[in-house]
Amino acid sequence: MSPASTGASTTVGADVSVPASDSRMSPGGPGYRRMSLALFLAGVATFALLYSTQALLPLISGEFGVAASDASWTVAAATGGLALFVLPMSALSERYGRRAVMTGSLAVAVTIGLLVPFAPSLGVLVVLRALQGAALAGLPASATAYLAEEVGPKALITAIGLFVAGNSVGGMSGRVITGWVAQEWGWRVAVGVIGVIAVACAVAFRALIPAPKHFKPGSLRPRVLARTVRDHLSNPLLCRLYAIGALFMTVFGGVYTVIGYRLTEAPFSLPQGIIGSIFLVYLVGTVSASTAGRLVGRMGRRGALYAAGGTTTAGLLLSLAGSLPLILLGLVLITGGFFAGHAVASSAVSKTATTGRAQASALYQSAYYIGSSAGSTVGAIAFHAGGWAGTVGVGLLAVLGVVTITVFGTRAARLQRRLTTAA
């Protein structure tokens, strides 16, 4: 698809067009396994750090004597910091390279992660989490841009799916580990353990990640960056994908911020370790994200998004039940639908933007994490006002937005085909 047909920018030269017979990585080829493992570990570290306090919110509320909506800022601040800084960090990656920015981002984030357990107040904790999110902003957009440049087009969706799968493993392991550690030694020791694990992931990432072969430095000039961003935001398809990512994450952020409070209350009254173990359902996300390429191959991108939205809706409705097994099944469906939708949308962004890929991915990540911050905050407020049904209501509205946007995109594509045929 040409830049003209996609609406992608043609003004920034940090991307490279490479013939099909190039040396880009593919499954079974040199460096592919190292690259996959490196970015998988980067994904693990990113999500483990980013959401390290989410399963611990009831304990944080108890120590500082605050409500769920106040404690949720320890999650919203981190994702909000990432959303604000992902675009500037992507610009740095255009100039200094994807690998360098990813390495630096992880180094700063894990350092802050080792300071978080010593926060003397909720205010300091929120500030540290915001700084940590800002540091992690160099990972998501740079990683997808790196893959778009270094991996062959046929393997791109699968490669991005593996990175997203690393996100799901990080989110899952971080919450499970913190749940059990916090039950014995408190939330401070729990987030400290996550910090140490993230350090190990960061070191392994730097040792494994292959040097880029197809990166070409771009410009840091503000006018060039602004023009690239403007061109991406004028592309209707990219804007729809950004909105879809934000809405899916609104569901996910709200559900997993509040679920701990629901399960600590009667009639469930579950201990912290068991609540943390519930996040093992993230394994479903690992599978659904890594198989997103096959889903798109069978159903097409829009069909895959419909399937993801339908699965998420079914999960939200099931979670309203008063039975713990049905709630768990609902979480499984929500998680599977979310990660599939996220993998499909994020890979579509990388394929649509033929130039300025880091900025295109950064805009997606910014929208995605704004959705996370909104979901965490609004979901907690809705829970305080209307219980779990309030949080589910927020999620259903977000999924309705996904379906509406996808329907609009389907109609727009049909109209475009008719016009092309008539011409």
Secondary structure, DSSP 8 states (H G I E B T S, - for coil): --HHHHT---S--SS----TTS--B-TTSTTHHHHHHHHHHHHHHHHHHHTTTGGGHHHHHHHHT--HHHHTHHHHHHHHHHHHHHHHHHHHHHHH-HHHHHHHHHHHHHHHHHHGGG--SHHHHHHHHHHHHHHHTTTHHHHHHHHHHHB-GGGHHHHHHHHHHHHHHHHHHHHHHHHHHHHHH-HHHHHHHHHHHHHHHHHHHHHHS---SS-------HHHHHHHHHHHHT-HHHHHHHHHHHHHHHHHHHHHHHHHHHHHSTTT---HHHHHHGGGGHHHHHHHHHTHHHHHHHHHHHHHHHHHHHHHHHHHHHTTSS-HHHHHHHHHHHHHHHHHHHHHHHHHHHHH-SS-HHHHHHHHHHHHHHHHHHHHHHHHHHHHHH-HHHHHHHHHHHHHHHHHHHHHHHHHHHHHHHHHHH-
